[in-house]
Amino acid sequence: MGLHPAARVRLFWGLQVRVPSRRAAHAVLALATAPAVWAFNCPVVIKQAEELIKKAETKVTADTRGLVDDAKKMVAEAKAHHENAKTKRDHADAVRKAKVASALAEEAITLQSP
């Protein structure tokens, strides 16, 4: 016995989901596309990276100086991508660079811990 066409939803990354109704199908699609909307919160991600860098700067050691400097450089690049963004791709680049900056700052913080 086959399912009604609305009962099957193929998500954009190839995953196929069975849903009981058309309303549920719309809910699945809405949830599947939500991460794309969240991904372009450039100012929020950049702010988080800046806060982590400030925390990492409190106890800079010779081992962590390079990480902190690289994180600052990545945040500056993320801000530039965000300010000059013309497409979603530009915003995605800004978010990616801000996340890399956060990772570098977190690594510096971890290395500073005894």
CYANA upper distance limits for C-alpha pairs under 8 A (distance plus 0.5 A):
  3 LEU  CA      7 ALA  CA      6.47
  3 LEU  CA      8 ARG  CA      7.70
  4 HIS  CA      8 ARG  CA      7.81
  6 ALA  CA     19 VAL  CA      8.43
  6 ALA  CA     21 SER  CA      7.36
  6 ALA  CA     22 ARG  CA      6.01
  6 ALA  CA     25 ALA  CA      7.30
  7 ALA  CA     18 ARG  CA      6.14
  7 ALA  CA     19 VAL  CA      5.44
  7 ALA  CA     20 PRO  CA      6.21
  7 ALA  CA     21 SER  CA      6.35
  7 ALA  CA     22 ARG  CA      7.12
  7 ALA  CA     25 ALA  CA      7.35
  8 ARG  CA     16 GLN  CA      7.35
  8 ARG  CA     17 VAL  CA      6.33
  8 ARG  CA     18 ARG  CA      5.16
  8 ARG  CA     19 VAL  CA      6.62
  8 ARG  CA     25 ALA  CA      8.05
  9 VAL  CA     16 GLN  CA      6.19
  9 VAL  CA     17 VAL  CA      5.75
  9 VAL  CA     18 ARG  CA      6.84
  9 VAL  CA     19 VAL  CA      7.82
  9 VAL  CA     25 ALA  CA      6.87
  9 VAL  CA     28 VAL  CA      8.42
  9 VAL  CA     29 LEU  CA      8.30
 10 ARG  CA     14 GLY  CA      6.73
 10 ARG  CA     15 LEU  CA      6.30
 10 ARG  CA     16 GLN  CA      4.81
 10 ARG  CA     17 VAL  CA      6.82
 11 LEU  CA     15 LEU  CA      5.80
 11 LEU  CA     16 GLN  CA      6.59
 11 LEU  CA     17 VAL  CA      8.11
 11 LEU  CA     29 LEU  CA      7.68
 11 LEU  CA     32 ALA  CA      7.68
 19 VAL  CA     24 ALA  CA      6.45
 19 VAL  CA     25 ALA  CA      6.39
 20 PRO  CA     24 ALA  CA      7.02
 20 PRO  CA     25 ALA  CA      8.28
 21 SER  CA     25 ALA  CA      6.77
 22 ARG  CA     26 HIS  CA      6.84
 23 ARG  CA     27 ALA  CA      6.85
 24 ALA  CA     28 VAL  CA      6.68
 25 ALA  CA     29 LEU  CA      6.79
 26 HIS  CA     30 ALA  CA      6.59
 27 ALA  CA     31 LEU  CA      6.69
 28 VAL  CA     32 ALA  CA      6.54
 29 LEU  CA     33 THR  CA      6.75
 30 ALA  CA     34 ALA  CA      6.72
 31 LEU  CA     35 PRO  CA      8.29
 33 THR  CA     37 VAL  CA      7.59
 34 ALA  CA     38 TRP  CA      6.89
 35 PRO  CA     39 ALA  CA      6.46
 36 ALA  CA     40 PHE  CA      7.72
 37 VAL  CA     41 ASN  CA      8.37
 39 ALA  CA     92 ALA  CA      7.25
 39 ALA  CA     95 VAL  CA      7.51
 40 PHE  CA     88 LYS  CA      8.05
 40 PHE  CA     91 HIS  CA      6.26
 40 PHE  CA     92 ALA  CA      6.75
 40 PHE  CA     95 VAL  CA      7.29
 41 ASN  CA     45 VAL  CA      6.92
 41 ASN  CA     95 VAL  CA      7.87
 42 CYS  CA     46 ILE  CA      6.46
 42 CYS  CA     82 HIS  CA      7.11
 42 CYS  CA     91 HIS  CA      7.10
 42 CYS  CA     94 ALA  CA      6.81
 42 CYS  CA     95 VAL  CA      5.88
 42 CYS  CA     98 ALA  CA      8.48
 43 PRO  CA     47 LYS  CA      6.46
 44 VAL  CA     48 GLN  CA      6.79
 45 VAL  CA     49 ALA  CA      6.78
 45 VAL  CA     95 VAL  CA      6.86
 45 VAL  CA     98 ALA  CA      6.60
 45 VAL  CA     99 LYS  CA      7.42
 46 ILE  CA     50 GLU  CA      6.74
 46 ILE  CA     75 VAL  CA      7.08
 46 ILE  CA     78 ALA  CA      7.61
 46 ILE  CA     79 LYS  CA      7.77
 46 ILE  CA     95 VAL  CA      7.77
 46 ILE  CA     98 ALA  CA      5.73
 46 ILE  CA     99 LYS  CA      8.33
 47 LYS  CA     51 GLU  CA      6.74
 48 GLN  CA     52 LEU  CA      6.82
 48 GLN  CA    102 SER  CA      7.76
 49 ALA  CA     53 ILE  CA      6.69
 49 ALA  CA     75 VAL  CA      7.57
 49 ALA  CA     98 ALA  CA      6.48
 49 ALA  CA     99 LYS  CA      7.42
 49 ALA  CA    101 ALA  CA      6.47
 49 ALA  CA    102 SER  CA      5.03
 49 ALA  CA    105 ALA  CA      8.05
 50 GLU  CA     54 LYS  CA      6.74
 50 GLU  CA     72 LYS  CA      8.41
 50 GLU  CA     75 VAL  CA      7.74
 50 GLU  CA    102 SER  CA      8.27
 51 GLU  CA     55 LYS  CA      6.81
 52 LEU  CA     56 ALA  CA      6.62
 52 LEU  CA    102 SER  CA      6.80
 52 LEU  CA    105 ALA  CA      6.26
 52 LEU  CA    106 GLU  CA      7.25
 53 ILE  CA     57 GLU  CA      6.62
 53 ILE  CA     68 VAL  CA      7.10
 53 ILE  CA     71 ALA  CA      7.51
 53 ILE  CA     72 LYS  CA      7.73
 53 ILE  CA    102 SER  CA      7.82
 53 ILE  CA    105 ALA  CA      5.74
 54 LYS  CA     58 THR  CA      7.28
 55 LYS  CA    109 ILE  CA      7.93
 56 ALA  CA     60 VAL  CA      7.17
 56 ALA  CA     68 VAL  CA      7.44
 56 ALA  CA    105 ALA  CA      6.39
 56 ALA  CA    106 GLU  CA      7.86
 56 ALA  CA    108 ALA  CA      6.56
 56 ALA  CA    109 ILE  CA      5.63
 57 GLU  CA     68 VAL  CA      7.60
 59 LYS  CA    112 GLN  CA      7.22
 60 VAL  CA     64 THR  CA      6.42
 60 VAL  CA     65 ARG  CA      6.43
 60 VAL  CA    112 GLN  CA      7.80
 61 THR  CA     65 ARG  CA      6.49
 61 THR  CA    112 GLN  CA      7.67
 62 ALA  CA     66 GLY  CA      8.39
 63 ASP  CA    111 LEU  CA      8.40
 64 THR  CA     68 VAL  CA      6.81
 64 THR  CA    108 ALA  CA      5.69
 64 THR  CA    111 LEU  CA      7.54
 64 THR  CA    112 GLN  CA      7.87
 65 ARG  CA     69 ASP  CA      6.68
 66 GLY  CA     70 ASP  CA      6.55
 67 LEU  CA     71 ALA  CA      6.59
 67 LEU  CA    104 LEU  CA      6.18
 67 LEU  CA    105 ALA  CA      7.16
 67 LEU  CA    107 GLU  CA      8.11
 67 LEU  CA    108 ALA  CA      6.56
 68 VAL  CA     72 LYS  CA      6.73
 68 VAL  CA    104 LEU  CA      7.37
 68 VAL  CA    105 ALA  CA      6.41
 68 VAL  CA    108 ALA  CA      7.20
 69 ASP  CA     73 LYS  CA      6.78
 70 ASP  CA     74 MET  CA      6.70
 70 ASP  CA    101 ALA  CA      7.83
 70 ASP  CA    104 LEU  CA      7.84
 71 ALA  CA     75 VAL  CA      6.74
 71 ALA  CA    100 VAL  CA      7.89
 71 ALA  CA    101 ALA  CA      4.70
 71 ALA  CA    102 SER  CA      7.49
 71 ALA  CA    104 LEU  CA      6.09
 71 ALA  CA    105 ALA  CA      6.58
 72 LYS  CA     76 ALA  CA      6.76
 72 LYS  CA    101 ALA  CA      7.44
 73 LYS  CA     77 GLU  CA      6.81
 73 LYS  CA    101 ALA  CA      8.48
 74 MET  CA     78 ALA  CA      6.58
 74 MET  CA     97 LYS  CA      6.13
 74 MET  CA     98 ALA  CA      6.95
 74 MET  CA    100 VAL  CA      7.62
 74 MET  CA    101 ALA  CA      5.89
 75 VAL  CA     79 LYS  CA      6.64
 75 VAL  CA     97 LYS  CA      7.16
 75 VAL  CA     98 ALA  CA      5.94
 75 VAL  CA    101 ALA  CA      6.48
 76 ALA  CA     80 ALA  CA      6.78
 77 GLU  CA     81 HIS  CA      6.67
 77 GLU  CA     94 ALA  CA      7.83
 77 GLU  CA     97 LYS  CA      7.50
 78 ALA  CA     82 HIS  CA      6.65
 78 ALA  CA     93 ASP  CA      7.64
 78 ALA  CA     94 ALA  CA      4.65
 78 ALA  CA     95 VAL  CA      7.26
 78 ALA  CA     96 ARG  CA      8.30
 78 ALA  CA     97 LYS  CA      5.78
 78 ALA  CA     98 ALA  CA      6.09
 79 LYS  CA     83 GLU  CA      6.55
 79 LYS  CA     94 ALA  CA      7.19
 80 ALA  CA     84 ASN  CA      6.56
 80 ALA  CA     94 ALA  CA      8.25
 81 HIS  CA     85 ALA  CA      6.13
 81 HIS  CA     90 ASP  CA      6.40
 81 HIS  CA     91 HIS  CA      7.20
 81 HIS  CA     93 ASP  CA      7.24
 81 HIS  CA     94 ALA  CA      5.64
 82 HIS  CA     90 ASP  CA      7.31
 82 HIS  CA     91 HIS  CA      6.17
 82 HIS  CA     94 ALA  CA      6.02
 84 ASN  CA     90 ASP  CA      8.34
 85 ALA  CA     90 ASP  CA      5.45
 85 ALA  CA     91 HIS  CA      6.49
 86 LYS  CA     90 ASP  CA      6.97
 87 THR  CA     91 HIS  CA      7.29
 88 LYS  CA     92 ALA  CA      6.60
 89 ARG  CA     93 ASP  CA      6.67
 90 ASP  CA     94 ALA  CA      6.83
 91 HIS  CA     95 VAL  CA      6.77
 92 ALA  CA     96 ARG  CA      6.59
 93 ASP  CA     97 LYS  CA      6.62
 94 ALA  CA     98 ALA  CA      6.66
 95 VAL  CA     99 LYS  CA      6.64
 96 ARG  CA    100 VAL  CA      6.76
 97 LYS  CA    101 ALA  CA      6.69
 98 ALA  CA    102 SER  CA      6.73
 99 LYS  CA    103 ALA  CA      6.71
100 VAL  CA    104 LEU  CA      6.74
101 ALA  CA    105 ALA  CA      6.69
102 SER  CA    106 GLU  CA      6.56
103 ALA  CA    107 GLU  CA      6.64
104 LEU  CA    108 ALA  CA      6.80
105 ALA  CA    109 ILE  CA      6.73
106 GLU  CA    110 THR  CA      6.65
107 GLU  CA    111 LEU  CA      6.69
108 ALA  CA    112 GLN  CA      6.69
109 ILE  CA    113 SER  CA      7.07
